[in-house]
Amino acid sequence: MDNCTSQHIILGNDYLNIYGIDINNHKDRYFTIGENRRNKFSFSNMCKQISIVSSKKDTYKEEFVANKLVEAQINPYLSTKMRHELIDVLYTYTNAFASDNEPLGAMKVHEVDITLKIDRPYPPVLRRPAYPASHRAIEALEKHIQEVIQLGVLRNVGHNEEVEVTTPAIIA
């Protein structure tokens, strides 16, 4: 526990009994939870994860790591400096990722011009004939299309509406 921010871990007997935590003080410090004694959790791995942000006193960043990155698995082979840089980038550009409040969908902030690099005549890959889909696949497609339409990623195009490029029609 040399690399931990704290040299002590205090657990009450009630937590030890409720969760079945056994702390073993062997050469490799580890603990087990519950009846499954085969899954051993190392204190050193936990301390490394805790110490990622311990040198920074930014409470918002600590909250970000504790709440948003709790399920993230950062490569254990990264150096401490690389871990700090990665967390700094993730924290700085938090709004670039989908969240519960801002799911992936249409961008409402500004318009984006997309220049296509494929000119007519289109290559054979894009000129494939339609093929029939199974009933299950059709239902899944319709459900997915409705979801992306609700998100604003796709929209219906009228038959007499002039657009440069459209996606292939899906005929069920």
Residue pairs with C-beta under 8 A, 6 or more apart in sequence:
1 7
1 29
1 43
1 44
1 47
3 44
3 47
3 48
3 51
4 43
4 47
4 50
4 51
5 47
5 50
5 51
5 54
9 43
11 21
11 23
15 21
19 33
19 34
20 32
20 33
20 34
20 35
21 31
21 32
21 33
22 31
22 32
22 37
23 31
24 30
24 31
24 32
28 42
28 44
29 42
29 43
29 44
30 40
30 41
30 42
30 43
31 40
31 41
31 43
32 39
32 40
32 41
33 39
33 41
45 76
48 76
49 74
51 80
52 65
52 74
52 80
52 83
52 84
52 87
53 61
53 62
53 65
53 84
53 87
55 84
56 62
56 84
60 91
61 87
61 91
64 90
64 91
64 94
65 87
65 91
68 94
69 87
69 90
74 83
74 86
78 86
95 102
98 104
103 151
104 151
104 153
105 151
105 152
105 153
106 151
106 152
106 153
108 152
116 164
116 165
118 126
130 168
130 171
133 141
133 172
138 172
141 170
141 172
142 172
145 154
145 170
148 154
149 155
149 156
154 167
157 163
157 166
